[in-house]
């Protein structure tokens, strides 16, 4: 996990704790919507994954303000995978990430995931999430 946190922090230009919380939000999203298969394997191969998820859940709302709150609220109304993606975007915004940083986060996160579980399994995850493939 430390390697991934350092990679994300450097790529986004943020503190390590912000990177850890952002990673935790992504992992929580994946675990919620895809509790088995490649995601379960990813969580197994990423030491500290559950701790990052817990840190993200315990993190204060942050500086995302209106945009983060709005995206999270809309995500709750829309429901399903699309709503979950919007809620995730809101959480990342609340963690202090811009949309550009969130996009770089996705690229770096899934590049690291590919090293752990392979390109085929990352593609399975991406195929199951509408719009995710554009970030890979």
DAFENDA-V808934 format. One record per residue. N is the residue number from 1. RES is the residue in three letters. PSI is psi in radians with two decimals (none if undefined). Layout:
BEGIN
n	res	psi
N	RES	PSI
N	RES	PSI
END
This chain:
BEGIN
n	res	psi
1	UNK	-0.65
2	UNK	-0.69
3	UNK	-0.77
4	UNK	-0.74
5	UNK	-0.81
6	UNK	-0.73
7	UNK	-0.81
8	UNK	-0.77
9	UNK	-0.77
10	UNK	-0.76
11	UNK	-0.60
12	UNK	-0.26
13	UNK	0.70
14	UNK	2.92
15	UNK	2.70
16	UNK	-0.66
17	UNK	-0.65
18	UNK	-0.74
19	UNK	-0.74
20	UNK	-0.72
21	UNK	-0.73
22	UNK	-0.76
23	UNK	-0.74
24	UNK	-0.68
25	UNK	-0.74
26	UNK	-0.81
27	UNK	-0.71
28	UNK	-0.74
29	UNK	-0.86
30	UNK	-0.75
31	UNK	-0.66
32	UNK	-0.82
33	UNK	-0.37
34	UNK	1.23
35	UNK	-0.18
36	UNK	-3.14
37	UNK	-2.45
38	UNK	-0.57
39	UNK	-0.75
40	UNK	-0.70
41	UNK	-0.73
42	UNK	-0.81
43	UNK	-0.65
44	UNK	-0.69
45	UNK	0.01
46	UNK	1.52
47	UNK	2.37
48	UNK	0.04
49	UNK	-0.82
50	UNK	-0.61
51	UNK	-0.68
52	UNK	-0.69
53	UNK	-0.77
54	UNK	-0.70
55	UNK	-0.70
56	UNK	-0.72
57	UNK	-0.57
58	UNK	-0.14
59	UNK	2.50
60	UNK	2.86
61	UNK	-0.54
62	UNK	-2.77
63	UNK	0.13
64	UNK	-0.48
65	UNK	-2.46
66	UNK	-0.80
67	UNK	-0.88
68	UNK	-0.76
69	UNK	-0.69
70	UNK	-0.82
71	UNK	-0.76
72	UNK	-0.71
73	UNK	-0.74
74	UNK	-0.72
75	UNK	-0.68
76	UNK	-0.57
77	UNK	-0.67
78	UNK	-0.79
79	UNK	3.03
80	UNK	-2.94
81	UNK	-0.68
82	UNK	-0.74
83	UNK	-0.67
84	UNK	-0.66
85	UNK	-0.76
86	UNK	-0.70
87	UNK	-0.70
88	UNK	-0.77
89	UNK	-0.69
90	UNK	-0.72
91	UNK	-0.71
92	UNK	-0.67
93	UNK	-0.76
94	UNK	-0.49
95	UNK	-0.13
96	UNK	0.16
97	UNK	2.43
98	UNK	2.90
99	UNK	-0.66
100	UNK	-0.74
101	UNK	-0.65
102	UNK	-0.66
103	UNK	-0.76
104	UNK	-0.64
105	UNK	-0.85
106	UNK	-0.79
107	UNK	-0.83
108	UNK	-0.74
109	UNK	-0.85
110	UNK	-0.43
111	UNK	-0.71
112	UNK	-0.75
113	UNK	-0.65
114	UNK	-0.63
115	UNK	-0.52
116	UNK	-0.74
117	UNK	-0.08
118	UNK	2.70
119	UNK	-0.66
120	UNK	-0.77
121	UNK	-0.62
122	UNK	-0.69
123	UNK	-0.62
124	UNK	-0.75
125	UNK	-0.83
126	UNK	-0.67
127	UNK	-0.48
128	UNK	-0.18
129	UNK	1.92
130	UNK	2.23
131	UNK	-0.15
132	UNK	-0.62
133	UNK	-0.42
134	UNK	-0.29
135	UNK	-0.08
136	UNK	none
END
